């Protein structure tokens, strides 16, 4: 007779399911927000050239950064909302905000209106960055959790690339309308995927772990069948009672350890210089004259967008490596190799920029993006969701998202000061040093979590002191094996 609790038996059934087409459909629907995240954060840089409102100084900067401020607000909203009211309803609300804000931005009739709606788009971006990956991890089988969750990051990169292709295509088709219609279309077309998401997200199941925790038994039974998981009424009733006894929405020692690791990760993800190649790569591509030169502002912008798209293609392709291999190679091994590669290419880039070798600097930028994309970019969103217990997963994910946007804002503010004082080469050497610090932190603090259930990950953090986190998975599995052997005796 099994000693496994009813709760654990249900979770085991969720964690060991085969990933069917249904899993991919709801994962893509959840990650549509990732596409819009990427599209909406990048597209304003294309459209702003032709927006007829003449922003200057701080207000001009806010036109570009407004979505970042809104994202911080969205993360705060998610903190208070998602653990209480669920993941699905917030994803629906995000899609609605994306839709309304995209259309309202396209229909702007004055400068303030555009800034307000760009900020509101940011609210959706921030809330989505807090909840989407958490939602995916709560239904994903443990051996495919990384693959499914990394879809969010991959869709972000596809959204960035999509903004470049859409923007350049619209400008190429109707260059004479750039200052009247084109910029509105570029902003407004984001409503198309958001409307699709809004319609079909109503049909998505709620997170089964959240439903069980919330005691919504009928809904839990209904949605669980959609995952082809069959459980008896007795198992569910027993599991609900077990959840009531075990669920504690408190910030305990495992949570603090997990938060330390994810917070450090998400901060260094931003401050190690990912914006450098995207800021300066296109400029270098233009100086290499890979595209035809022109005096027309419209076609100059098209050339700039095409230049940016070369790096965006690399970013998207490299993120596929994470999508394909993160559950095989593991989070830790990918991360260590990624930061080592980023360090090497930042160092190479700094040396080449010092010597004025533009083509070499572009190669260094491309190499940096490859390593960042496959081992750093998406992994942060994955561990943000899988390190915390279900009663507080949404809140912790929201706090991490807030940290991410604060770090993003901070490096955006500090970077121009670095450039004016120590130049691009000097800045890249600073980022090399930050890469080294990040590499050491990852080596000593990041545990491997591939193949573990969400509940095992939480338990692992509870049983492993910070000094031993780098080998936590091995220690945890060894202890579980001994406990199972003792139980069998």
JOMO-V215727 format. One record per residue. N is the residue number from 1. RES is the residue in one small letter. PSI is psi as a letter, one per 30 degrees, with the letter a starting at -180 (999 if undefined). OMEGA is omega in whole degrees, -180 to 180 (NA if undefined). D_LAST is the distance of its C-alpha to the last C-alpha in Angstrom with 2 decimals. Layout:
# JOMO-V215727
((N/RES/PSI/OMEGA/D_LAST) (N/RES/PSI/OMEGA/D_LAST))
This chain:
# JOMO-V215727
((1/x/k/-177/13.35) (2/x/k/175/13.36) (3/x/g/-178/12.93) (4/x/k/-179/15.61) (5/x/l/178/18.84) (6/x/e/179/22.06) (7/x/e/-178/23.68) (8/x/e/178/21.12) (9/x/e/178/21.29) (10/x/e/180/25.08) (11/x/e/178/25.11) (12/x/e/178/22.89) (13/x/e/177/25.49) (14/x/e/-173/28.27) (15/x/f/-175/26.75) (16/x/g/180/26.16) (17/x/l/172/29.53) (18/x/k/180/31.98) (19/x/j/-179/35.01) (20/x/l/178/37.91) (21/x/e/179/41.60) (22/x/e/178/41.11) (23/x/e/-179/39.00) (24/x/e/-179/41.76) (25/x/e/-177/44.48) (26/x/f/176/43.11) (27/x/e/178/42.24) (28/x/e/177/45.82) (29/x/e/178/47.16) (30/x/e/-175/45.17) (31/x/f/174/46.42) (32/x/e/176/50.06) (33/x/e/175/50.32) (34/x/e/176/49.40) (35/x/e/-180/52.33) (36/x/e/173/54.61) (37/x/e/-179/53.28) (38/x/e/-177/54.44) (39/x/e/-173/57.63) (40/x/f/178/58.88) (41/x/f/-177/58.27) (42/x/e/-169/60.21) (43/x/f/-179/62.85) (44/x/e/178/64.83) (45/x/e/177/65.68) (46/x/e/-175/67.39) (47/x/e/-173/69.10) (48/x/f/179/70.25) (49/x/e/-173/72.88) (50/x/f/176/74.71) (51/x/k/-173/74.06) (52/x/g/-180/77.58) (53/x/k/-172/76.64) (54/x/i/177/77.59) (55/x/k/176/74.85) (56/x/l/174/75.45) (57/x/b/-176/73.66) (58/x/e/-178/70.62) (59/x/e/177/71.03) (60/x/e/177/70.95) (61/x/e/-179/67.70) (62/x/f/178/66.30) (63/x/e/-179/67.18) (64/x/e/-172/64.64) (65/x/f/-174/62.10) (66/x/e/-180/62.31) (67/x/e/179/59.21) (68/x/e/177/57.21) (69/x/e/178/58.30) (70/x/e/180/57.52) (71/x/e/176/54.05) (72/x/e/177/53.31) (73/x/e/179/54.48) (74/x/e/178/52.34) (75/x/e/178/49.20) (76/x/e/177/50.02) (77/x/e/180/50.53) (78/x/e/180/47.16) (79/x/e/-177/45.52) (80/x/f/-170/46.77) (81/x/e/-160/46.47) (82/x/e/179/43.45) (83/x/f/-179/40.54) (84/x/e/-172/42.65) (85/x/f/175/44.29) (86/x/l/-178/42.13) (87/x/e/-173/42.31) (88/x/e/-176/44.29) (89/x/e/178/47.24) (90/x/e/176/47.75) (91/x/e/177/47.75) (92/x/e/179/50.41) (93/x/e/178/52.42) (94/x/e/-179/52.27) (95/x/e/178/53.70) (96/x/e/179/56.45) (97/x/e/177/57.37) (98/x/e/-176/57.47) (99/x/e/-178/59.76) (100/x/e/-176/62.18) (101/x/e/178/62.37) (102/x/e/180/62.98) (103/x/e/179/65.80) (104/x/e/177/67.24) (105/x/e/-180/67.25) (106/x/f/-178/69.09) (107/x/g/-178/71.63) (108/x/k/179/72.28) (109/x/f/172/75.85) (110/x/l/-172/75.83) (111/x/e/-177/74.00) (112/x/e/180/72.17) (113/x/e/-179/70.87) (114/x/e/-179/69.24) (115/x/e/180/67.58) (116/x/e/-176/66.23) (117/x/f/173/64.65) (118/x/e/177/63.26) (119/x/e/-180/61.53) (120/x/e/173/60.18) (121/x/e/178/58.81) (122/x/e/178/56.95) (123/x/e/178/55.32) (124/x/e/179/53.76) (125/x/e/-178/52.70) (126/x/e/179/50.99) (127/x/e/180/49.19) (128/x/e/180/48.12) (129/x/f/179/46.78) (130/x/e/-169/44.63) (131/x/f/-170/43.19) (132/x/e/-177/43.21) (133/x/e/176/40.32) (134/x/e/178/38.21) (135/x/e/-178/38.89) (136/x/e/-176/37.95) (137/x/f/-175/34.63) (138/x/f/173/33.53) (139/x/f/-175/33.67) (140/x/k/172/33.12) (141/x/k/-170/29.98) (142/x/e/-179/28.10) (143/x/f/178/28.90) (144/x/g/-176/32.59) (145/x/e/180/33.07) (146/x/e/-180/35.12) (147/x/e/-179/37.31) (148/x/e/-177/38.14) (149/x/e/-179/38.66) (150/x/f/176/40.86) (151/x/e/179/43.24) (152/x/e/-180/44.68) (153/x/e/180/45.84) (154/x/e/178/47.07) (155/x/e/174/49.14) (156/x/e/-179/50.58) (157/x/e/177/51.86) (158/x/e/177/53.20) (159/x/e/177/54.95) (160/x/e/180/56.60) (161/x/e/179/57.75) (162/x/e/179/58.87) (163/x/e/179/61.04) (164/x/e/-179/62.84) (165/x/e/179/63.46) (166/x/e/-179/64.58) (167/x/e/-179/66.80) (168/x/e/180/68.49) (169/x/e/180/68.95) (170/x/e/180/70.65) (171/x/e/178/72.90) (172/x/e/-178/73.82) (173/x/e/-176/74.67) (174/x/i/-178/76.85) (175/x/f/-179/77.76) (176/x/f/-179/80.83) (177/x/g/-174/78.68) (178/x/e/-175/76.38) (179/x/f/-178/77.83) (180/x/e/-174/78.09) (181/x/e/-171/75.55) (182/x/e/-176/73.17) (183/x/e/177/71.41) (184/x/e/177/70.87) (185/x/e/-179/69.34) (186/x/e/178/67.07) (187/x/e/-171/65.69) (188/x/f/-178/65.77) (189/x/f/174/64.00) (190/x/f/180/60.69) (191/x/f/-178/61.03) (192/x/e/178/60.43) (193/x/e/-179/56.70) (194/x/e/176/56.21) (195/x/e/176/57.76) (196/x/e/178/55.46) (197/x/e/-178/52.49) (198/x/e/-178/53.87) (199/x/e/-171/54.26) (200/x/f/177/50.96) (201/x/f/174/48.75) (202/x/f/-177/49.44) (203/x/f/-180/47.60) (204/x/l/172/44.47) (205/x/l/172/41.30) (206/x/l/176/40.25) (207/x/k/-179/37.11) (208/x/e/179/34.23) (209/x/e/180/32.29) (210/x/e/179/35.48) (211/x/e/-180/36.17) (212/x/e/179/32.78) (213/x/e/-176/33.24) (214/x/f/179/36.77) (215/x/g/179/35.85) (216/x/i/-167/38.21) (217/x/e/-177/36.26) (218/x/e/178/38.96) (219/x/e/179/39.73) (220/x/e/-180/36.05) (221/x/e/-179/35.60) (222/x/e/-176/38.86) (223/x/e/179/38.24) (224/x/e/178/34.66) (225/x/f/179/36.09) (226/x/f/174/38.41) (227/x/g/-178/35.45) (228/x/h/178/34.38) (229/x/k/-180/31.29) (230/x/k/177/30.80) (231/x/l/-179/28.95) (232/x/l/177/29.35) (233/x/e/180/31.27) (234/x/e/178/28.34) (235/x/e/-179/26.20) (236/x/e/180/29.20) (237/x/e/178/29.92) (238/x/e/-179/26.39) (239/x/e/179/26.46) (240/x/e/178/29.87) (241/x/e/179/28.69) (242/x/e/179/25.79) (243/x/e/-180/28.34) (244/x/e/-179/30.70) (245/x/e/-172/28.18) (246/x/f/-174/27.01) (247/x/j/178/30.27) (248/x/j/-179/32.25) (249/x/i/-179/35.39) (250/x/l/177/35.61) (251/x/j/-176/36.11) (252/x/a/-177/33.08) (253/x/e/177/31.92) (254/x/e/180/30.15) (255/x/e/180/33.35) (256/x/e/179/35.58) (257/x/e/180/33.81) (258/x/e/-179/33.92) (259/x/e/178/37.53) (260/x/e/-177/38.54) (261/x/e/-176/37.37) (262/x/e/-179/38.92) (263/x/e/178/42.10) (264/x/e/179/42.75) (265/x/e/-172/42.10) (266/x/e/177/44.48) (267/x/e/-179/47.20) (268/x/f/173/47.21) (269/x/e/-178/47.08) (270/x/e/-169/50.51) (271/x/f/178/52.13) (272/x/g/166/51.53) (273/x/g/-179/54.54) (274/x/f/-180/53.68) (275/x/f/-177/56.99) (276/x/e/-180/59.04) (277/x/e/180/59.02) (278/x/f/175/59.63) (279/x/e/-169/62.46) (280/x/f/177/64.13) (281/x/e/179/62.99) (282/x/e/179/65.39) (283/x/e/179/68.23) (284/x/e/178/67.70) (285/x/e/179/67.54) (286/x/e/180/70.86) (287/x/f/178/72.44) (288/x/f/177/71.46) (289/x/h/175/73.56) (290/x/f/177/71.03) (291/x/l/-177/72.55) (292/x/k/179/76.25) (293/x/k/-178/77.99) (294/x/l/177/79.83) (295/x/f/180/81.77) (296/x/k/179/80.71) (297/x/e/179/78.25) (298/x/e/-177/76.54) (299/x/f/172/76.02) (300/x/e/177/75.13) (301/x/e/177/72.30) (302/x/e/178/71.24) (303/x/e/179/71.17) (304/x/e/180/69.11) (305/x/e/178/66.61) (306/x/e/177/66.38) (307/x/e/179/65.81) (308/x/e/-177/62.96) (309/x/f/178/61.48) (310/x/e/178/61.08) (311/x/e/179/58.49) (312/x/e/176/56.97) (313/x/e/178/56.43) (314/x/e/-180/54.58) (315/x/e/-179/52.46) (316/x/e/-178/51.55) (317/x/e/-178/50.83) (318/x/e/177/48.64) (319/x/f/176/46.58) (320/x/e/178/45.71) (321/x/e/178/43.80) (322/x/e/179/41.46) (323/x/e/-174/41.26) (324/x/e/-166/40.37) (325/x/f/-172/37.98) (326/x/f/178/36.41) (327/x/f/176/33.12) (328/x/e/-177/33.13) (329/x/e/179/34.41) (330/x/l/-178/33.17) (331/x/e/-173/35.00) (332/x/e/-178/34.81) (333/x/e/177/36.18) (334/x/e/-177/38.94) (335/x/e/-180/39.90) (336/x/e/179/40.19) (337/x/e/-179/42.30) (338/x/e/-179/44.34) (339/x/e/175/45.36) (340/x/e/178/46.16) (341/x/e/178/48.38) (342/x/e/178/50.00) (343/x/e/-178/50.80) (344/x/e/-177/52.41) (345/x/e/173/54.50) (346/x/e/179/55.61) (347/x/e/178/56.80) (348/x/e/-180/58.53) (349/x/e/178/60.08) (350/x/e/180/61.45) (351/x/e/-178/63.04) (352/x/e/177/64.55) (353/x/e/177/65.91) (354/x/e/-177/67.52) (355/x/g/177/69.24) (356/x/g/-180/70.26) (357/x/j/-171/68.44) (358/x/e/-178/67.84) (359/x/e/177/66.27) (360/x/e/178/63.80) (361/x/e/179/62.96) (362/x/e/177/62.33) (363/x/e/178/59.95) (364/x/e/177/58.14) (365/x/e/-179/57.91) (366/x/e/179/56.52) (367/x/e/178/53.89) (368/x/e/-178/52.86) (369/x/e/180/52.48) (370/x/e/-178/50.34) (371/x/e/178/47.79) (372/x/e/-173/47.88) (373/x/e/-174/47.51) (374/x/f/-175/44.46) (375/x/f/-174/42.43) (376/x/e/-171/43.74) (377/x/e/-177/45.65) (378/x/f/-176/43.03) (379/x/e/179/39.92) (380/x/e/179/41.10) (381/x/e/178/41.26) (382/x/e/-178/37.80) (383/x/f/174/36.01) (384/x/e/-175/38.23) (385/x/e/-170/36.44) (386/x/f/-176/32.81) (387/x/f/-169/32.21) (388/x/l/-179/32.66) (389/x/l/-171/30.94) (390/x/e/-177/32.62) (391/x/f/-178/34.52) (392/x/g/-177/36.46) (393/x/e/-179/36.26) (394/x/e/-179/39.84) (395/x/e/179/41.28) (396/x/e/177/39.67) (397/x/e/178/40.79) (398/x/e/178/44.27) (399/x/e/178/44.45) (400/x/e/177/43.54) (401/x/e/178/46.19) (402/x/e/177/48.68) (403/x/e/-180/47.94) (404/x/e/-177/48.49) (405/x/e/175/51.89) (406/x/e/179/52.91) (407/x/e/177/52.09) (408/x/e/179/53.92) (409/x/e/-177/56.94) (410/x/e/-178/56.89) (411/x/e/176/56.94) (412/x/e/179/59.62) (413/x/e/-175/61.73) (414/x/e/-174/61.18) (415/x/e/178/61.56) (416/x/e/177/65.34) (417/x/e/176/65.89) (418/x/e/-178/64.04) (419/x/e/-178/66.19) (420/x/f/-177/69.43) (421/x/e/-176/68.63) (422/x/f/176/66.76) (423/x/l/-178/67.21) (424/x/e/180/64.84) (425/x/e/178/64.05) (426/x/e/179/63.34) (427/x/e/-180/61.16) (428/x/e/174/59.11) (429/x/e/175/58.60) (430/x/e/178/57.35) (431/x/e/175/54.90) (432/x/e/179/53.83) (433/x/e/178/52.93) (434/x/e/175/51.02) (435/x/e/-180/49.14) (436/x/e/178/48.12) (437/x/e/180/46.87) (438/x/e/179/44.93) (439/x/e/179/43.43) (440/x/e/178/42.23) (441/x/e/179/40.81) (442/x/e/-178/38.93) (443/x/e/-174/37.60) (444/x/f/-172/36.32) (445/x/f/-172/35.34) (446/x/j/176/34.46) (447/x/l/173/30.76) (448/x/k/-179/29.85) (449/x/g/-178/28.65) (450/x/k/177/28.88) (451/x/f/179/26.18) (452/x/k/173/24.73) (453/x/l/178/25.21) (454/x/e/-179/27.65) (455/x/e/176/25.03) (456/x/e/179/22.96) (457/x/e/179/26.27) (458/x/e/180/26.99) (459/x/e/178/23.60) (460/x/e/178/24.12) (461/x/e/179/27.49) (462/x/f/-175/26.13) (463/x/f/-173/23.68) (464/x/j/176/26.09) (465/x/l/-176/29.26) (466/x/e/-177/32.48) (467/x/f/-177/32.75) (468/x/g/-175/29.59) (469/x/e/-176/30.20) (470/x/f/177/31.32) (471/x/g/-175/27.85) (472/x/e/-176/26.00) (473/x/e/-179/24.52) (474/x/e/179/22.96) (475/x/e/-178/21.54) (476/x/e/-179/20.26) (477/x/e/177/18.57) (478/x/e/178/16.98) (479/x/e/179/15.62) (480/x/e/179/14.38) (481/x/e/178/12.63) (482/x/e/-180/10.81) (483/x/e/178/10.02) (484/x/e/180/8.77) (485/x/e/179/6.50) (486/x/e/180/5.26) (487/x/e/-179/5.37) (488/x/e/178/3.80) (489/x/999/NA/0.00))
